[in-house]
Every structure is written in C-alpha cells, then in structure tokens.
Amino acid sequence: MPGNKYNGNSNHIPTRVERLLRERVLREQRKSIRASQSNEVSDNHRGDEVSENGQCYREGDNSGVAFVKQYLEEAGAARPFWQRLLVVANRLPVSAVRRGEDSWSLDISAGGLVSALLGVKEFEARWIGWAGVNVPDEIGQKALTKALAEKRCIPVFLDEEIVHQYYNGYCNNILWPLFHYLGLPQEDRLATTRSFQSQFAAYKKANQMFADVVNAHYEEGDVVWCHDYHLMYLPECLKKYNTKMKVGWFLHTPFPSSEIHRTLPSRYELLRSVLAADLVGFHTYDYARHFVSACTRILGLEGTPEGVEDQGKLTRVAAFPIGIDSDRFIRALELPQVQEHIKELKERFSGRKVMLGVDRLDMIKGIPQKLLAFEKFLEENPYWRDKVVLLQIAVPTRTDDCSLDFHALCALYAVTDVALVTSLRDGMNLVSYEFVACQEAKKGVLILSEFAGAAQSLGAGAILVNPWNITEVAASIGQALNMPAEEREKRHCHNFHHVTEHTAQEWAETFVSELNDTVVEAQLRTSKVPPELPQNDAMECYLLSSNRLGFNTTLTEPVDTPGSRGDQIKEMELKLHPALREPLIALCNDPKTTIAVLSGSDRCVLDKNFGEYNLWLAAENGMFLRHTKGDWMTTMPEHLNLEWIDSVKHVFEYFTERTPRSHFDFRDTSLVWNYKYADIEFGRLQARDMLQHLWTGPISNASVDVVQGSRSVEVRAVGVTKGAAIDRILGEIVHTTSMTTPIDYVLCIGHFLGKDEDVYTFFEPELPFDALSIARSKPFDGPRLLPAERRPPLKLPASKSGAKSSLQKKTQPPFPAPDRRTSSYYSCGSLLRHPSVPEKISWSVLDLKGDNYFSCAVGRTRTSARYLLGSSDDVVSFLNRLANASSSRDLVFGTDSLPLHPTHIRTSV
C-alpha cells in the first residue's frame, strides 16, 4: 500500500536480539583490550587521573584503539566507531577559579559519572554544563570557554538570578525533596505560590539555555545524553530543534511512585518533556516502573514492557544500574601511600572491630538513625563497648569542596570490618560498591538499607535492613560482628563479582549502545508509519475527478480539559463539531453529493446530531442504516440469534458496579463496557476478569465478536463491521440512483479499530476486484438478506421490566431485495453494475488508481490506512477545503466510529 510500506533493501535487517548480542560481543572485546593495556597505565590520584587518563587515551598509544576499530568494521557494526557523545549535566566536572580578567584555573572534580564516562573509550565525549561560577563579562566568558575546551568541556553561562531560581529553588527545593519522598513545601502564603511559579519558569528557561548550547555544538550522528532531574525539560527542547537527534535521559535519584509524583504542579509538562527522549534510564527497575506508572496514570498513556507509547511513538524505559571503576580501587590498595595509611589505621584500631559510615550530609542518608542503632546495640551488648568503634564521615553537600582524599579513603575501606549504609532513600549509593571493591583481603560485611538502589544489586551478599527500624539495625550490627568467616567470604565473593563485572564503564557503554539500538528500532517503526495526508495532492486529484467518494471521521465537538484529565460527563455527551456545520450543509445541499456517517454509536445519537442534514447514517457499526429522509433499516441476516444480549448486559452491569468510573452503553445488537476514566491498572484486571466470565458463560456458544480495546470491551453480533455497511450502502445507492459514471476518487478518513480496519482496504486499488470480492465476503458469510415478505420476525430478549426493546417497538424494514434485472451486482460490492445499464454491458462502480485513493487514519499510527491526520480539527479544516472546492459532480461519503480504546481521541461520534 503506498505510504505504508517499508522500502528498505533486500539485505537482512538484524533483529533486536541480534543487535544486542553483537554489541555485547563488541563490549567484551573492548573490555579484554582494556584489561591487556591496564598494566601499562600507571595509577594516578583521583584529581589527576581524570585529566591524565583523558590525555592518555586520546594522544597515547592507539594500537588497541586501531584493533577495536578494525574488529568493529569486520563485524559490520551499524554505527561508526568514533561516535561523538555530548554529555549534558547541570555541572561540569571541573571547578573554575578566576585568576585575572582573562585567566582561569581549572581543577577536575571527583564523581562516579566522571569516572564512568572516562572509561568509555570508543566515544569522543564532550561535556556540556554550568561551570559553577557567574561570569557576566564577555572577556571572562571567552577565556573560560577556551580554557574548558582543553578539557573537552563546553560551558553554559547562567546568571545569579537564574541559578538561584532554577538550581537552589526548583531543583533543590522542590524536585529533590519530592523525588526522595519528602513531599513539597507548604504553600502557606500567596507569595510562596508566586515563588513556585517563578522558579518553574526559571527552570524551563535554564533548560532552554542548555538546549541552545547543545544545538550550537551538535553534529549529525551525535549522541546526546542528558542527566538528572535538573534537566527534565531538556529532551523536549532538543527534539523541537531536531527530531532526528539521538537523545537519552538518565535519572540519578529515585523516581517516586505515581501517588507522590502527581502532587507536583508541573507534573504534566515534565513527564511529557522526558518522554520526548528516545531512551529513559533509571538505576533500578522500581524507579522505571514508577515512571511508567506515572505516565499511565497521570498522562493516560499506554505502558508497555518496552516503555511508554503515545500515539505510536515509543519511548523506551529501562533500568541501568551504575557501577564504579573497580579496577582503580583494587589497584590503589597496592600503592605505597595507601599501604602506609592501612598500617597506621591498623595500629590505631588494634584490638577493636571497625564500623564505617561514609555519607553526604543530607537528611535522606539516615545518619541519626545509624547513630541511634549503634547506641542501642551498645546498650544491649555491653561486651562490645570497648571492642568496636564506629567511624562516621559526613561530607558537606552542594559545596565546591566536598571531596575526600582518595588514598586515605581506600585505606579506610580496607581496614573496615562492617560498612553501615542506612539511607532513608537513595538513588544508588556507590559507597557500598567502593567498600566491596576494597575488601578482597578482609572480606568485611555490608549492612545496607533496603531503600538504597544498591540493594537491588548487592542485596544477596549484604544484610538488608529497614533504617527506620532501629531494633532491626542494631540486631544486624550484632549479626555482622559475630558472623563466621565462611559466611563472610561467601557474601563478599557474591558482591565482589557483581562490583567487578558491572562497572561504571560497562554502565555507560550499555546505555549508549541501547540508545543507538533504540533509535534504529524507532527508524524501523517510523518507516512503517503512514505519512501525513498530502492535502494539496488530495485536493488536486479531487478537482480533476468526475465522481468522488470520501470518508471522514471524528466529527464531534472536542472537549477542552486541563492537562490530560478527562471530563467524563462532558466527553460522554457527544456533540457535532461546531466548525463542521457549514461545510456539511454546503456538501449536503449539493444534489450531486452524497454523504454518509458510519458510527459505533446507537441510532438516537446519530439522529440527534445529523438528523437535519441530507445524508446517510449507519449506526451500531453498520447494523442499522437509513437516509435522513427515510426510516431506519436493519441489515441483520435472517435467523440471527440475539438471546445472548440480556446475559451479557447483566455481566456488564456487574463489572460497572465494581469498577468505579466505568460505564457501559447498551444498544440493540451490541454492548460496550468502557473503563477509560477508571484506574488503569484496576480497569485492566477487571477487563481480564470480565472476558473470562463472558467466554465461560453468556457467549460460550453465541455467534458474537468480542472487540477488546485498550480500555474497553465490546460484544456485538458476528459479522457486523463498517466495511459491510459501506458495501451495503453502495448497493443501495446504485439501486436507487441513476449513476452513469464510475467513482474515480475515494477519500477515506477515520480511526477505525480492529475488525473495522477493512474500511481502509475496501477500495484499495492495488488488489484485483475478484480478490477484493473474496476478501470482503469473509466477514459477511452467512444468510443473505431476504425480501421483506420472507424475513422471519426478529427475536430480541425482553428487558428486566418486561418491556420490549426499541427494535421491537417499531417494525424495521429490511433492505429491499435486489431486482432480478439487477441481480448481477455482488452483495459484497466488488463489481456493482448499474441497473439502467443493459445486462451485457457490465461496468464497475469503482474506477480507481493508486494515486486517487486517499485513506487516512486520525490520531493513530498503527493502521492499514495510507496517510495520517492528527486530530479532528485537521479533519474539519480539510473538509472545509473540500466544501469550498465542491463545484463539480461530487459523491462525498463520510464515516465516523465510536472511540473504543484510543484515549487520546475524544472527538468521535
């Protein structure tokens, strides 16, 4: 089908598993190369190592790099070897001090992210961020930019007011506490509310300033990796500049549950902005699950095992636990200065067990709880009062001078018997990793809070505790101090293996590799997504044609609701789009124009909205048809058994009562249960339970179709589709009009679902008509329509009150039987012959070519249609153009469908 085919080459396209396995092999090869070269690289101080190592792999011996490059080329890697990586973080990995008007001194800062990215050798990394100082003058900015360029850093210049509002205000006063489950500050005065608003405005402005710097340095093929809650608004800013930009976003803190995140006033904007990224990463699966749940419950989007889907766009969400450069810690223990520190510490604490805590001075680190637990332990175990010591190191946070002496810290880790980590909420906590890496000789015990992200990785070897339970932590201290050597060794070996295998370098390489693979998958999906409707081409073909057939949908009034919260009462009351009245009148008043509306709604809804127009109506997915100047007719086959309706109605009533904010529509030949406004997770469970009830009970032996949408369940008579309705309306038009020329232009616009997808392919000119006849006949197998005098009376179940259904109250005339002279046209509409044409002169009612058939889906990309339109407003706009150009012989055939499951469409009849 034009516009809906993947036009790739005939070569094999590797699957996702094949691509990931290939990347894994390449990473293992690179790891072995680094291991073989590690003996040639001398160990450095933490501050010196960053710059010297960076210089080493860029300007040193490149033999290993050349080997890896050759290996990648031979393996046929999908991406270039030397790919640029733009790392965007709030702070640059340097501290800048101004020494003069045009002179700066730079000191490399320590950090897990810095060491992680330094180990990624196959990327040419550049760091974009704020230098931590206010530089208002142009001379100073140029000098600092030049100095940072030598460190492959690019500055973002923020003034003091922006820093105060964006960093100290919105980031540290609102987002950081909320993400750590501390809640939002109380708004006790109107001035506080205004302050929150100004802080969010500054947050967006700062993110845009970061985006401007990225855009200025971006080159095609670059990977842009955004970091942390400071830059949640950045992915959307980048994608607005270039939709093809590879953008990843990673959060280094916990992501709270949806119930916590929904309290954030700017929840919609930030979630939408993050979803603009191609890949969203978290430290643990729990955080990733919370993010997907927030997008599902707050934005109303669809959560999938891969991530979050929004109208066909998939944002991958995954867990990538960060690690440390374990080799650096292991090698450091062999250095003379570290050995000297170890000797001094052993002498100082001789005869006593050493317990260690290393934390930033934050309220979420649980330092008071740790001290209380240690006090309780000593109180209950007087034997240990002179035999154990707790060393607590508290590092000031959010200051420029917060680093520890690397060698002294390694020595302290090495002599420790028990490490105590009691975080109340922690994104990962790499102190536990550093401790394990330095414990190869002593094999100390790790007591780890279950609320730290590291508990997901090191939980098997550590003793997990609830830091709020002081008694439990105190007991765990006793367990660790008295643990047998054999158990200590088993626990240590388990954690040591994880720490040395899942390094920071492996984390960074895996994320970037997954990001590249995600973009490849997105490109493959996009290649199969229909393009937007070429309105100019459609109009040109429209004006050149002589007999036109068209479809349109989403004709109801859009409901404007704040954010993504749906107004259930307003949205359930379907009204015709106000802007559609004039074009409908113009088209209906044209005697050469015929319009039809196909809908899943019942007849009263269509009568109310379209009764004043001169057009065709098809209700309940085509089960009932009428022209607005005539009576309703039924297309039901003879002997259709509808005794299942009453039983299904009881099931739907039961699940509506037990599912808050769900509702069901009861019609003559179908029922629809909708849980769009209910809790999404609970609604899905209820829908699953409902289907089990239906299949094992009311519909086990009934001739029905069950159409399950993402948030609805519909049960309807078998064989009822909008494609069948089109077929039968065409037959009625040919039977009752004097059409003498075939239809040579078809416009089909709708958001049909499931079994109704045959609407899009009904007129597909690429298929031969005989093939179409066979294909179209399949859903409509069964007894054909009979003349009125031979139709048996329709049997419908009585309601609970004993009254007959609306269908029984009024006799419904069936379709007239085809005249014997016109019986040569097929009931499936594939080779319709006009009744006025002699029997020997047959012609097709359709005379289509590939370039004058325009099928278009509205608001959904997974479709059989050729083209796309974004919303009902786009449909109305295009119909206005058609109405203005409608001056020749026109046959405009409109359709509409009930929104069974896409929640982003709220404008359908």
Residue, then its C-alpha position, 0 to 999 in steps of 0.5 A: m500500500p503506498g505510504n505504508k510500506y517499508n522500502g528498505n533493501s533486500n539485505h537482512i535487517p538484524t533483529r533486536v536480539e541480534r543487535l544486542l548480542r553483537e554489541r555485547v560481543l563488541r563490549e567484551q572485546r573492548k573490555s579484554i583490550r582494556a584489561s591487556q593495556s591496564n598494566e601499562v597505565s600507571d595509577n594516578h590520584r583521583g584529581d589527576e587521573v581524570s585529566e591524565n587518563g583523558q590525555c592518555y587515551r586520546e594522544g597515547d598509544n592507539s594500537g588497541v584503539a586501531f584493533v577495536k576499530q578494525y574488529l568493529e568494521e569486520a563485524g559490520a557494526a551499524r554505527p561508526f566507531w568514533q561516535r561523538l557523545l555530548v554529555v549534558a549535566n547541570r555541572l561540569p566536572v571541573s571547578a573554575v577559579r578566576r585568576g585575572e580578567d582573562s585567566w582561569s584555573l581549572d581543577i577536575s572534580a571527583g564523581g562516579l559519572v566522571s569516572a564512568l564516562l572516562g572509561v568509555k573509550e570508543f566515544e569522543a565525549r564532550w561535556i556540556g554544563w554550568a561551570g559553577v561560577n557567574v561570569p557576566d563579562e564577555i572577556g571572562q566568558k571567552a577565556l573560560t570557554k577556551a580554557l574548558a575546551e582543553k578539557r573537552c568541556i563546553p560551558v553554559f553561562l547562567d546568571e545569579e538570578i537564574v541559578h538561584q531560581y532554577y538550581n537552589g529553588y526548583c531543583n533543590n527545593i522542590l524536585w529533590p525533596l519530592f523525588h526522595y519522598l519528602g513531599l513539597p513545601q507548604e504553600d502557606r502564603l500567596a507569595t510562596t505560590r508566586s515563588f513556585q511559579s517563578q522558579f518553574a519558569a526559571y527552570k524551563k528557561a535554564n533548560q532552554m539555555f542548555a538546549d541552545v548550547v547543545n544545538a550550537h555544538y551538535e553534529e549529525g550522528d551525535v549522541v546526546w545524553c542528558h542527566d538528572y532531574h535538573l534537566m527534565y525539560l531538556p529532551e523536549c527542547l532538543k527534539k523541537y530543534n531536531t527530531k532526528m537527534k539521538v537523545g537519552w535521559f538518565l535519572h540519578t535519584p529515585f523516581p517516586s511512585s505515581e501517588i507522590h509524583r502527581t502532587l507536583p504542579s508541573r507534573y504534566e509538562l515534565l513527564r511529557s518533556v522526558l518522554a520526548a527522549d528516545l531512551v529513559g534510564f533509571h538505576t533500578y527497575d522500581y524507579a522505571r516502573h514508577f515512571v511508567s506508572a506515572c505516565t499511565r496514570i497521570l498522562g493516560l498513556e499506554g505502558t508497555p514492557e518496552g516503555v511508554e507509547d503515545q500515539g505510536k511513538l515509543t519511548r523506551v524505559a529501562a533500568f541501568p544500574i551504575g557501577i564504579d571503576s573497580d579496577r582503580f580501587i583494587r589497584a590503589l590498595e597496592l600503592p605505597q601511600v595507601q599501604e602506609h595509611i592501612k598500617e597506621l589505621k591498623e595500629r590505631f584500631s588494634g584490638r577493636k572491630v571497625m564500623l564505617g559510615v561514609d555519607r553526604l550530609d543530607m537528611i535522606k542518608g539516615i545518619p541519626q538513625k545509624l547513630l541511634a542503632f549503634e547506641k542501642f546495640l551498645e546498650e544491649n551488648p555491653y561486651w562490645r563497648d570497648k571492642v568496636v568503634l564506629l567511624q562516621i564521615a559526613v561530607p558537606t553537600r552542594t559545596d565546591d569542596c566536598s571531596l575526600d582524599f582518595h588514598a586515605l579513603c581506600a585505606l579506610y575501606a580496607v581496614t573496615d570490618v562492617a560498612l553501615v549504609t542506612s539511607l532513608r532513600d537513595g538513588m544508588n549509593l556507590v559507597s557500598y560498591e567502593f567498600v566491596a571493591c576494597q575488601e578482597a583481603k578482609k572480606g568485611v560485611l555490608i549492612l545496607s538499607e533496603f531503600a538504597g538502589a544498591a540493594q537491588s544489586l548487592g542485596a544477596g551478599a549484604i544484610l538488608v535492613n529497614p533504617w527506620n527500624i532501629t531494633e532491626v539495625a542494631a540486631s544486624i550490627g550484632q549479626a555482622l560482628n559475630m558472623p563466621a568467616e565462611e559466611r563472610e567470604k561467601r557474601h563478599c565473593h557474591n558482591f565482589h563479582h557483581v562490583t567487578e563485572h558491572t562497572a561504571q564503564e560497562w554502565a555507560e557503554t550499555f546505555v549508549s549502545e541501547l540508545n543507538d539500538t533504540v533509535v534504529e528500532a524507532q527508524l524501523r517503526t517510523s518507516k512503517v508509519p503512514p505519512e501525513l495526508p498530502q492535502n494539496d495532492a488530495m485536493e488536486c486529484y479531487l478537482l480533476s475527478s468526475n465522481r468522488l467518494g470520501f470518508n471522514t471521521t471524528l466529527t464531534e465537538p472536542v472537549d477542552t480539559p486541563g492537562s490530560r484529565g478527562d471530563q467524563i460527563k462532558e466527553m460522554e455527551l457527544k456533540l457535532h463539531p461546531a466548525l463542521r456545520e457549514p461545510l456539511i450543509a454546503l456538501c449536503n445541499d449539493p444534489k450531486t453529493t452524497i454523504a454518509v456517517l458510519s458510527g459505533s454509536d446507537r441510532c438516537v445519537l446519530d439522529k440527534n446530531f445529523g438528523e437535519y442534514n441530507l445524508w446517510l447514517a449507519a449506526e451500531n457499526g453498520m447494523f442499522l442504516r437509513h437516509t435522513k429522509g427515510d426510516w431506519m433499516t436493519t441489515m441483520p441476516e435472517h435467523l440471527n440469534l440475539e438471546w445472548i444480549d440480556s446475559v451479557k448486559h447483566v455481566f456488564e452491569y456487574f463489572t460497572e458496579r465494581t469498577p468505579r468510573s466505568h460505564f457501559d452503553f447498551r444498544d440493540t445488537s451490541l454492548v460496550w463496557n468502557y473503563k477509560y476514566a477508571d484506574i488503569e491498572f484496576g480497569r485492566l484486571q477487571a477487563r481480564d476478569m470480565l472476558q473470562h466470565l463472558w467466554t465461560g458463560p453468556i457467549s460460550n456458544a453465541s455467534v458474537d465478536v468480542v472487540q477488546g480495546s485498550r480500555s474497553v470491551e465490546v460484544r456485538a453480533v458476528g459479522v457486523t463491521k463498517g466495511a459491510a455497511i459501506d458495501r451495503i450502502l453502495g448497493e443501495i445507492v446504485h439501486t436507487t440512483s441513476m449513476t452513469t459514471p464510475i467513482d474515480y476518487v475515494l477519500c477515506i478518513g477515520h480511526f477505525l479499530g480492529k475488525d473495522e480496519d477493512v474500511y481502509t482496504f475496501f477500495e484499495p486499488e492495488l488488489p484485483f476486484d475478484a480478490l477484493s470480492i473474496a476478501r470482503s465476503k469473509p466477514f459477511d458469510g452467512p444468510r443473505l438478506l431476504p425480501a421483506e415478505r420472507r424475513p422471519p420476525l426478529k427475536l430480541p430478549a425482553s428487558k428486566s421490566g418486561a418491556k420490549s426493546s426499541l427494535q421491537k417497538k417499531t417494525q424495521p424494514p429490511f433492505p429491499a431485495p435486489d431486482r432480478r434485472t439487477s441481480s448481477y451486482y455482488s452483495c459484497g460490492s466488488l463489481l456493482r453494475h448499474p441497473s439502467v445499464p443493459e445486462k451485457i454491458s457490465w461496468s464497475v462502480l469503482d474506477l480507481k488508481g493508486d494515486n486517487y485513493f486517499s485513506c487516512a487514519v486520525g490520531r493513530t499510527r498503527t493502521s492499514a490506512r495510507y496517510l495520517l491526520g492528527s486530530s479532528d480539527d485537521v479533519v474539519s479544516f480539510l473538509n472545509r477545503l473540500a466544501n469550498a472546492s465542491s463545484s463539480r459532480d461530487l459523491v462525498f461519503g463520510t464515516d465516523s466510529l465510536p472511540l473504543h480504546p484510543t484515549h487520546i481521541r475524544t472527538s468521535v461520534 
